[in-house]
Amino acid sequence: MLSDITLPGGMNGIEIFGRCHEQRPELKCLFMSGYASLSDQSLPEGSEVLSKPVSMGELATKMRRALDS
């Protein structure tokens, strides 16, 4: 799963991942944020935050690492 941390409408990306993870415990997630202060939030174990803007190379590397773990 790839999600921004800050989303419109109430829930944030971390909360959405938590709900999805309840149904699919094997699910992994990369989070993105354009806000430096948000990238320091408490994240689910094994997840990472990519600071926006993110390059395609960095995104591909992090996704491959998450899928292989």
C-alpha positions as CSV (number, residue, x, y, z in Angstrom):
1,M,0.0,0.0,0.0
2,L,1.2,3.5,-0.8
3,S,-0.5,6.4,1.0
4,D,0.0,10.0,1.9
5,I,-0.1,10.7,5.6
6,T,-2.3,13.7,5.3
7,L,-5.6,13.1,3.6
8,P,-8.8,15.1,3.2
9,G,-12.0,14.1,5.0
10,G,-11.0,13.0,8.5
11,M,-8.9,9.8,8.5
12,N,-5.2,10.0,7.8
13,G,-3.1,7.5,5.9
14,I,-1.9,5.8,9.1
15,E,-5.4,5.2,10.3
16,I,-6.5,3.8,6.9
17,F,-3.6,1.5,6.9
18,G,-4.5,0.3,10.4
19,R,-8.0,-0.6,9.2
20,C,-6.7,-2.4,6.1
21,H,-4.0,-4.2,8.2
22,E,-6.8,-5.6,10.4
23,Q,-8.2,-7.4,7.4
24,R,-4.8,-8.2,5.8
25,P,-2.1,-8.5,8.4
26,E,0.6,-9.2,5.8
27,L,-0.1,-5.8,4.2
28,K,2.9,-3.5,4.1
29,C,2.8,0.3,3.5
30,L,4.9,3.1,2.4
31,F,3.8,6.6,3.5
32,M,4.5,9.9,1.8
33,S,4.4,13.4,3.3
34,G,5.2,16.8,2.1
35,Y,5.3,18.0,5.7
36,A,8.6,17.5,7.6
37,S,6.9,17.5,11.0
38,L,4.5,14.7,9.9
39,S,7.2,12.4,8.7
40,D,8.3,12.1,12.3
41,Q,4.9,10.7,13.4
42,S,4.7,7.3,15.1
43,L,4.5,4.8,12.2
44,P,3.4,1.2,12.1
45,E,6.2,-1.2,12.6
46,G,8.1,-1.9,9.4
47,S,6.8,1.1,7.5
48,E,8.7,4.1,6.1
49,V,7.9,7.7,5.1
50,L,9.0,9.1,1.8
51,S,9.5,12.9,1.9
52,K,7.8,14.6,-1.1
53,P,8.7,15.3,-3.7
54,V,10.0,11.8,-4.1
55,S,12.0,10.6,-7.2
56,M,10.8,7.6,-9.1
57,G,14.1,5.9,-8.4
58,E,13.6,6.3,-4.6
59,L,10.0,5.2,-4.8
60,A,11.0,2.1,-6.8
61,T,13.8,1.2,-4.4
62,K,11.6,1.6,-1.3
63,M,8.8,-0.4,-2.8
64,R,11.1,-3.2,-3.8
65,R,12.5,-3.3,-0.3
66,A,9.1,-3.4,1.3
67,L,7.9,-6.2,-1.0
68,D,11.0,-8.2,-0.4
69,S,10.8,-7.9,3.4
